[in-house]
């Protein structure tokens, strides 16, 4: 999970992954052990879900690939959120009965619950854990959850979006038709950037060593960018220096300049180090080279010229509540059009993910083909 506020993402200057520090700033992202493969266990008479995961191999019990411990995905199959005959658009059949037997043997019997009750508790445990972490992330920064929209991404993200949003107090969700590959999609349309950095930690008195490093970095950047197929003339270079003086640090940044400029040294260094550098300690020096790529632009989708009935696949029992299932309409994602609206409870099925619309929520297809799910009551 990450937070974007006022169109700005939060940057973590000293990120850590599993306690290990990284020497490169990155967008502030937090993750918890909750996913489709998270394993559910009984411990000391109580249910626990994750952080252990069955992964994709052997995977959930319902994958029928050797998994024996029930997972969140198995719970979603038992509860009707996932059709075992339409997983991956029907290319992979799931074994719902095997999932039921695993839940019965390892959880329901030990916790004195029915299979459906145990599956419901698995899903609720996972949703509550994700909601608590998201709520904590927002509130510790002084944010009001009602002012935010939840972007639901990943293959299993939309499956849990309504429940998580409701627990946090978020009233609007946006899910995407390409959400299951959202991260890979974003990575493939991101501008290419190479960064080079050196730590000095010594008094800054002359430019000779700095100039040599800057030109060395620039030469390396040219090699890297040309190696990726970019033209040097399209490369933009910027320089950043962290200086310290009298116990205070300041960050100086140069103006961006073309990588093809003949006088890179003057354009970068002289604009950066002037009066501010005299008598200061140069802590670090960083050069960044960036090339723009062709960005994908979303296009408007076809507006609905017929009613929602064309997208209806049928009806299936879904456990929206713990006590009993509800006959819920199922819709085909590929047949939904701009302007179509679905009132919950209902499930929209895609080949790579499902979009459950809980009771009290409504899904509308916007002009770009995204699914905007809002709290209707």
N, C-alpha and C positions, 0 to 999 in steps of 0.2 A: 504494500500500500504506500502511496505517496500523496502529497497534498499540493494542489495548485490553488493559490489564492490571489485574486486580482490579476489573473493571467500570468502570474509568476510562480515558478516552481521553487521549492526549497533546496538549497545547495548545501551539502555537507562537506566542509573543507577538510575534515580529518576522518574519513569514513573507516569503519571497522566491520569486518565480516567474520563472525564466530570469534570475536575478540582479537583478530589479527588486523593491525593497522595497514591501510593502503596509502601509498604515496601519491595518490591522484584524487583530486576533488571529484565528487559525483553527485547526481541528484539523490536527495535524501529518500531512501526507500527502506521500509521495514518489512520483514516477512515473519510469519509464524508457521508452525508445523500443522497446518490445516489444509487438506486437499482431498481430492477424490480417493486417493490411495491411503489416506490416514487410517491406521488400524484402530479398531475399537476393542477394548479389553475390560474385563471385570477385575477390579483390584480392591481387596478389603471390603467387598460388598457394594462397591460403587463403580459406576461406569467411567471409563477414561477413553479419550479419543486422541491419538497422536502423542507426541510428534513422530513416532515410528510410522514408516510408510511401507506399503507393499510395492510401491512404484508401479512400473509398467510390466515388470517381470519379477515374480509371477503375476503380480497385479491383484486386483480384487478377486474374491472367490468366484463371482459371476463370470469372470473372463474365462474360467475353465482352463487355466494354464498352470495349475498346481498350487494356487493360493489356498490357504486353509483358514486364514484369519479374516473375519468380516471387516469391511471398510465402509467409508462414507458412500462410495459409489454403490455398494451392495444395498445399503439402506435406501438410497434413492430409487433403486430398481424395485425393491419390495414395496415402497410407498407409492409407486405409480408415477414418479417424476420422470423416470426413464423407461421407455418401452424396450424390453429385452430383444424384441424382434426388429427394432429399427435403429439399433446402435450403429453409428457411422453410416446412416442411411440404409441399414439392413445388410451391410457388407460383413458385419461381425455379429453373430448371435450370442446373446448373453444367457447364462443359465440361472434363471431366477430361483428355481427350486434348490439348487446347490447353495445359493446365497441364503435362502431361508433356513436350510438345515444348519449352516454354519452359525447364523445368528441364534438359532434355537439352542444349539449345543453349547456354544461358548458364552452366550450372554443371557438370553431370555430365561433359560432354566435356572441359572445361577442367581438372577435378579428377581425371580418370580414374576415375570412379565410375559405377555404374549409376544410372538415374533414381531408383529406390527408395532406394538408398544416399544419394544427394544429398538427397532429400526428408527422409530420416531425420536427416541431419546438420543440415538447416535447423531441424527441430523441436527437436533436442537442443541446438543452439546457443541458441535462444530460451529453452528451459526452463532451461538452465544459467545464463543471464544473469539471469533473474528470480529463480531460487533463490539465486544469489550475493548479490543485492541484499537479498533478504528475510533471509537468514542474517546478513548484515552488520548490518542494522537491529536485529535481535533481540539479537545478541551484544554489540554496542557498548553496549547498555543493561543488560548483565548477565543477559539472559533465557536460559533453557534452552528451545530449540525444542520439546522433547518435552512440555513443559507447556502448549503452546499448541494451539489449534484453528485451522485455516485456513478462513476464510470465503471461499468461491470465488464471485466475482460477475462480472458482465459477460457479454456474449454468448459470449466465447471463454474465460472463466475456467475453467469446469469441464473444458474440453477438455485443459487442461494441469495440472490440480490435482494429480493423483496423482504425476506426474513431479516437479513442483516440491516437493511435500511430502516425497517420498522423499529428494530430494537435500538438503533442509534438515534432515531428521530429525523432522519433524512426523508424528504417527501418526494424526491425526484431521482429517477435512475435513467441513464442512457446506456443501452446495450447496442452492440454493433453486429452486422451480419458477418463480419470477418473477425469477430472478437476472439475466437479461439487461437488465432495467429497474430494477435494485436502487437505483441512485443517484436516478433520477427518482422512484421509489416513495418512498424515504426523504424526499426534498425535499418531496413533496406531503403528507407526514404530520408534518412538523416544525412545532413551535410558531413563530408569526410573531414576529420580534423586529426592532426598529429601534434603532439605536445612534447617539448623537450625542456628539461629543467636541470639546474645545477645549484647546489648549496655552496655558498662562499663562507659566510660567517666571519668575515674579516673586514677591517676598515677599508672603505672605498677611497682610493687616492688617485688612481689613474685608470684610463679606459682601455689600455692595451690588452689585458687579459680578458676583459669583458668583450671587447671587439672580436677577439679571436674566437671566443665561444659562440658569439652571436653568428658570425660568419660560418662557423663549423656546423651549427644547428641549421642554418639556412641551406647549406649544401646538402645536409642529410634530408631536410624537408623536401628539397627538389627531387632527390633520388626516390624518396618514398612516394611522392605524388605522381611523378612520371611513371614509376613502376605500377601504379594503380590506374594509369591511363589518362591522367589529367595533363592539361597544358600548363606550363609554368606561368604563362601570362594570366591564367585564371586563378592563381593562388594568391590568397590574402594572408599577410604575415602581421602579427602583432607581438609586442614584447611587454612583459610585466616584471617589475622588480619590487622586492620587499626590502625596505630600508628600516634601520632602527637608529634612533638617536635619543640619548637621555632617557632610556627606558621606554620610549614610545615607538611604535611601528607605524609605518605608512606604506601604502601600496601605490606605486607609480605605474601608469600604463601609457604606452605609446599609441599614436594614431595608427590605424591599419594602413598598410602600404602594399602595393602590388608585388608579388613575388618575382615578377619579371623586371622590376625596377633595377636599373644599373647601380644606383646609389642607395642600396639598402642600408648600409652602415649609417649614412647621414640621416636618412629618413627615419630610422628606428632609434639608434643610439642617441644622437644629438637631441632629438625631441624628448627623449626620456630623461637623460642625465644632464641636468643643468645646475641651477643653484641649489636645488633640493638635496643633491647628492653630496655636496661638500661637507666633510667632517662626519658623515654618517657611516654606519656599518651596512654593507651589502649582505643581506641574509640569503636571499635566493634570487635567481634569475630564470625566467621561463619564456620560451618562445613558442608560439602557437601558429601553425600553418593550416589554413582551411580552404577547402574548395566546395563550391555549391554544386548540388546535384539537381537533376530535374525532379521537382516535387509533384507527387500525385495530387490532383485536385478533385474532390468529390463532385459528382455531377447529379443533377436532379433525376429522380426516378419517375417512372410512369405513374400518373395519377389514376386512382381506382375509378374504373368506369362501370364496375358491377359491385354488388354487395359482398359482404364478408363470407357468404355461404360457399362461394367457390373455393375458399381456403379450408373449409371444414373437413377433417379427416374422420371424425367419429367422436365417441365418448369413452372415457376411461375412468376407473375409480382412482382417486388420488387422496392421500391422507393429508389434508390441510390442517386437520386437528388430530389430536392423539386418539380421541374416542372412536371415531368412525370415518370411513371414506366418503367422499362426495363424487357423484357422477359429474365429470368435468369435460367440457368440449376440448378437443385437440385440433390445432390448426397447423397447416403446412406453411412453414416460413417462406418457401419459394413462391407461394401463390399470394402472399400479402402484398398490397400496394399502398402507395402514399395516400393517406387519408383514412385507411382502415383503422377501426378502433375495436378493441376487445376488452370486455369487462371481466374481471376475475370473479370466481376462480376459473382458470383455464390454463392450458399449456400450449405454447407455440413450439413446434418441433422442427429442428434443423438437422442437417446431416452431421454436424460437428458439435452441436450443443443444443440444449433446450432452454426455453424462456418461460418458466412458470410465472403466472400472473396471479398473485394471492388475492384472497377475498378483500375487498375494500381498495383494490388497486385497478388501474386501467392502463392498457398498452395502446399506444398510437404510433403508426408508422409515419415518420416525418418525410420531408421532401427529398432527403438524401438517403432514404432507405434505412435509417437508424430506428431503433425501437425505444421510444420515450415512455417510460412507465412511471405513472404518478399516483400519489395517494388520492383516492377519490372520496374517501370518507374518514 
